[in-house]
Amino acid sequence: ASMHMMLEPLLVFETILIENRSILELIDSNFSYRSPLLDSWYLDGGQSNRRHATSIPFDRVVLEDRRQGGVITTAAVMTMTSKPTRTQPITRGAWIASVIFNNPPEPPPADVPPLPEKESGEVDENLTLRERFEAHRDKPECAGCHINIDPLGFAFENYGPTGLWRETYENGREVDSAGTLLRDYPFQNILEFKD
C-alpha cells in the first residue's frame, strides 16, 4: 500500500501543475487519484483488498469528503510524518511550516529529551497526545517555536499514523484538533484549518 500512497500526492501535484490549477488545491482539492488498493485503504485500512497487482491502475476521482482533498492530508504525508505506532504532531507541524509556508522552524536545542513512548512506565495512558506534549514541554526557550508549530501539527490529529481518520485515541479519549493558525485564525477541525 505504501507505493500507492506515495503516488497519490505526486499525481495530484502533477495535475495541478499541468492543468495550471490553483496552488491552493495543494491544501484542499475536490479530486484525487485512487487505485483499488488505495481506495480500500481509505475505506477500511486495506482489509477489503488484499490482492497484489503487478501494475498500479489509478483513476482520477471526485472527492465527496473535504477531509481527503489536497496533498497535505494524503495517507503518504500523514504516514511520512508519523511513527509506526503514533502520530508526531510536531513533525507534522514542522513539515507544514517548511513545505507549505516555506518557514521551517529552527532545530530544537540538543538537550531537549524526546517524548516518552507508550511503553514507558511514566506515561499516563489516560492522557491525550496533546496533554502528554503539554506536560512534556515546559521549557520557556521551547515555547516560542512550539506556539507556531504545535497548532499546525495538531490540526492533523484526527489522521492516525497511517492517515486513517479517527475520532478517538486507543484509550477512548476524543481527538482535539483545534488551534490557532499563525496566532490569529482559530479553527476547530481540519476543514476550518484548510479554510
N, C-alpha and C positions, 0 to 999 in steps of 0.2 A: 504494500500500500504506500510505502514511503516514496517510491518513484512517481506514482500517480499524484501524490500530494505535491511534490516538487514541481511537476509540470503545470499544475493549475495556475499558480501566480505568474509563471512565465508566459502562459498563453493569454492571461488577462492583460498583462503588461504589453505584450506584442500587439494585441488587438487595439488597445488604447493608442499605441504609437502609430500603427499602420493606418488606422481609421481616423487619426487626428482627433481623438475624443478628448474630453476634458480631463485634465490631470487629477481633478477631484474624484474621478472614478477609481483611482488607486485606493481611496478611502471608502467609497460607497458606490457600487455599481449595481445595476439590475440584471447583470448577466455574469456567468462564469462558465467554466468548462468542466464537464464530468465524464469520467469513464464509468462503466458499470461497477467496477470495484470502488472507485471514489464515491460514487452515488450511494453505494451500500454503506460506505464508511460514515458518511454524514447522517445516514438514516439510522443505523443501529450498530455502529462500531465495526462494520465489516462482517457481522455474523451471517448475513443473508447471501453473501457472495464469497465463497471460499475457493473458487477455481482460479488457476493461474494461467493467464493468456500469454502467448508469445508476442503478440502485438498489443499496442495500447490505443484502442479506439476512443477518441474524445469527441464529444458533441458540445456545441455551444448551447447553453440552456438559459432560459429566463428564470430569474430567481424571484420567488414569492416572498421570501424572508430576508429582510434587510440585514439581519444579523450575519448573513453569509456573504454579502456583497463586498466588493473591493479586494485588494490584495492583503490588507492588514489583518483580516480575520480568517484567512485561509488556514487550513489544517497545517500546511507547511510552515507558515510563520509561527503559529502557536506552538508547534512541536519543536521548532528550532530554538525558541526562546523559553523552553521548559526543561526540567529534569525529567527522567523517565517516570518518577513517582509523584511529582508535584510541579505546579506552575512556579515560575520565577517572576513575580511582578516587577522586580527591579530590573531584571534583564529585558523584559518586555518593554518597560518604560524607557530604558536606555536605547533600545532598538528604535522605538517610535521617535524619540528625541533626535537620534542620529540620522535615520533613514528618511523620515517624513518631514521633520522640522529642520534638518541639517544643522542641528545644535547639539553635538554629542556632549555628554556630561564629562566632567573631569574624572580621572580614575580615582577610585576610593583610596584613602590612606592605607598604607601597608599594614597597620596594626588593627584593622577592623576585622573581627572574627566573623566567620560565616554563620548564617542562621542554622541553629541545630536542626538535624534531621529528625524525623518521627521516631526513630529507634532510640534516641537519647532518652534516658530516664528523666531528664529535666524538662521535657516538653509536656505541657498540659494539653492532652488530646481534645479537650472541650473548647479550646480556643480556635478562632478562625485564623487563616493565614495572615490577614490584616492585623489582628490582635497580637499574633506572635511577632510580627515585624515591629509593631509599636513598642512592645516590651523589650525587644532586642535592640532597637535603635534609639539610644538615649544620649548619644554624644552630641553636644552642641555643634561641633565642627562638621557633623554629618547632615544636620537638619537643613542647611541651605540648599544642598543638592537634592535631598530627598523630597523637599516640598515641591520641586518641579518634576522629578522622575516618578514618584510614587503614584500620583493620580493617573499618569499615562499608563502605567502597568496594571494598576488595579481596575481600570476601566475594562480590562480583558479577562477578569477573574471568572466570569461565567463560562469561559472556554477552558476546559480541563487541559491536562498536559499534552494531549494529542489533538486538541482543537474541538473536541466534542462538547456540546452545550450541556451545562449543568446548572441547576438552581440551588443545590445544597452541596456541602462538603461531605466526606465519608462519615463524619461524626454527627451529621444531621443538621448542622448549623447552616443558615441561609447565607448564600454568597452576597457580599456587599460590593458592588462595582461603582458606587457613587464617588464623586470627587469634584475637583475644580480644575479646569483646563487653563493653563497659563495664568493661574492665580486670579482669574477674572470671570470664567464662564462655568457655572455649576452644571453638573449633569448627574442624572440618577442611574443611567444604564448606557449600554454601548450605542444605542440608537441616538440618544441625546449627545453622546460624545462625538459621534460621526457628524451630527448636525452642527 
